[in-house]
Amino acid sequence: MQILISEVKSWLLEAGERLKEALLDEKLQVDTKLSRTDLVTNLDKEIQDFLVGKIMTFDPKAKILGEENGQDKLEDFSGRVFVIDPIDGTMNFVLEGENFCIMVAIYEEGKGVLGFIYDVMKNEFLWGGPSIGVYVNEERVQQTKYLSLEEGLLGVNAKMYTHNIGNLQAIGDVSMGIRMCGCAGVEFIHLALGRRAGYISNLAPWDYAAGQILVETLGMTVTKFDGESLNLDEREFCVAAGPAAYTQILKLSLENKEGY
């Protein structure tokens, strides 16, 4: 386990340096996928290839689920599976040069064992899992304070909030305020470190896998809006929160099921 952790951390740090250099060189090649706001760059693809290469050298039998390069489907989660998001928050990466993360989750026989989220520009690295606890850089995260909606900020997806999916506007009204940063990794870091009461978004497996492992290790809950388990094979409306806020969010969301 310690060797695996050390290896993955070194891969993400090296990948982060590549991204920093690319931003300085200003040689990004930007394209779109499903829409004009669904961006992908040459770096998304190159970083995923870099991580896959490292994984295959370390463990040739491992399976890969990743956002790019045709690796976005997986038949099953038997054995060891790495879930990769090479640049979470690509639009932020392109337009802001910050507020993006590299994320890797590791599953063993269908169970999440390790999660890694690296906020490259802030040098904030959240990592860990159920058997070892959660760390930010090299400092262990103590029991996170679970905020109720009334006590904390709520991270939300902009489109979901605008269209009031799952009664999200009413949920936001109960909170101290909403935040839309456009990066699941950043939001999961905020949640893990007690900066958010909860996080609600529309996420693919590579967006939530690492974060789910980490915040659940800290005693929080990550599910679909209806309380059902996430299935790791498609984009889903997700809620992540500590006990009080989670209960509040589900109660309020079920009062208006329209849109999900």
NORJO-V513812 format. One line per field, one symbol per residue. phi: phi as a letter, one per 20 degrees, with the letter a starting at -180 (. if undefined). burial: 1 if it has 9 or more other ideal C-beta (glycine too) atoms within 8 Angstrom, else 0. Layout:
phi = ???
burial = ???
This chain:
phi = .fffffffgffffffffffffffffldfddcddebfedebcgfgffffgfffffffffbgefdccbfdlmdecbfbdfmecddccfbenfffgfedmalccdccccdclndfdbcccdeffeldcebqrgecnccdlddfefgffeefgfebecfcegffffelfmmfffffffffrdccembfgffffgffemeceabcadcegffdgfffgfffgeneccbffenfffdmcafbfcccafgffffffffffffbefob
burial = 00011011101111110111011000010001000000111011111111110111000001111111001101001011111111111111110000111111111000011111111110011111100001110000100101111001111110011001111101110111011110111111111110011111111111111111111111111111100001000001111111111101110110010000
